[in-house]
């Protein structure tokens, strides 16, 4: 049976903590203190970035498709107002270009 001294265990834990802090020192010599809140904040920011990219990817693709549809209509000779159609296609994508096309058909644009 091994007899463990509590003060020896505490001293070993303190030495391990100091060694870890020393290993985390930056080039300037300041010690980096990591905490649970820092870790949670980092994980939260990564999750937020993934969430934003996941939903914005659909918006970006829709906007690019709207611009491509606008350029195809220009190439085919459909004379739509440039600035209005460009802004609407960037904001609303294909649905915006379709709406401007319908408004143009009825003579409202």
N, C-alpha and C positions, 0 to 999 in steps of 0.2 A: 504494500500500500504506500502511496506517495503522500507525504505531508506537505501541503501547500500553505505558504505564508501569505496572508492577505496583503501585507505591505509590499511584498515582492511582486505580486500580481499587479498591484496598483502602479508600482514603479515601472514595470514592463509595459503596461498600457500607456503610461505617460511618455515613455521613450518611443514607443511605436507612433504615437500621435505627433511627437516632435519630428520624427524622421519623415513622416508623411508630409507634414507642413514644410519641412525643408526641401522635400522633393518637389513641392508645388510652388517653390519660390520662382519669381519671375527674374528676368535678366537684371533688373535694377536692384534686386535683393529684397523687395517687399514680399511678404508672405500672403498668399491667397487663402482666404478663409471661405470655405464652402459650407453652405448651410442647406437645410431642407427647402427653405423658401426659394433659394436661388435655383435649385434643381427643379422644383415645381414650376417656377416662372419660365425656365428654359423649355421644359416639356410643353407647357401651355402655349408658348409662342410658336413652337414648331407645329403643334396641332392647329393653331389658328392659321398659320401660313398654308398648311395643307388644305384646310377647310376653304380658305379664300381662293386658292388656286383651283380647287375642284369645282367651285361654282363659277368663278370668273372665266374658266376655260370655255364653258358653254357660251358665255356672253361674247368672248373674243372671237370664237369660231363663227358665231352668228353675225357679228359685225363684219368680219372678213368676207363671209359669203354674201352679205348685202352689198359690199363694195364691188365684189366680183360681178354680181348680177347687174349693178349699175353700169359698170364698164362694158359688159356684154350688150346691154341695151343701147349704150352710146355707140358701140361698134355696129350694131344692127340698124342704126339710124333713127332710133326713137329720141326725139328732141325734148328731154326733160330739163327743168331748171337745174343748173349745176350745183349751186351752193345748197339749196334746199334739199335736193335729193341726196347729196353727199352727207349732210348732217343727219338726215332721217335714217339713211342706211347705216351710218356708224352707230347711232343710238338704238335703232330698232331692227337692224339686219334685214333679212329677206321680207319680213312682214311690212316693214317701213317702205321698202322699194315697191312692193306690191300695192300698198296703199297710195303712194304717190302716182303709180302707174294708173290705178283706177281713177284717181282724181284728175289726172291728165286726160283720160278717156272722156270724162264728163265735162271737160273744159274748165274745171275749177282751179287748176294750177297752170 
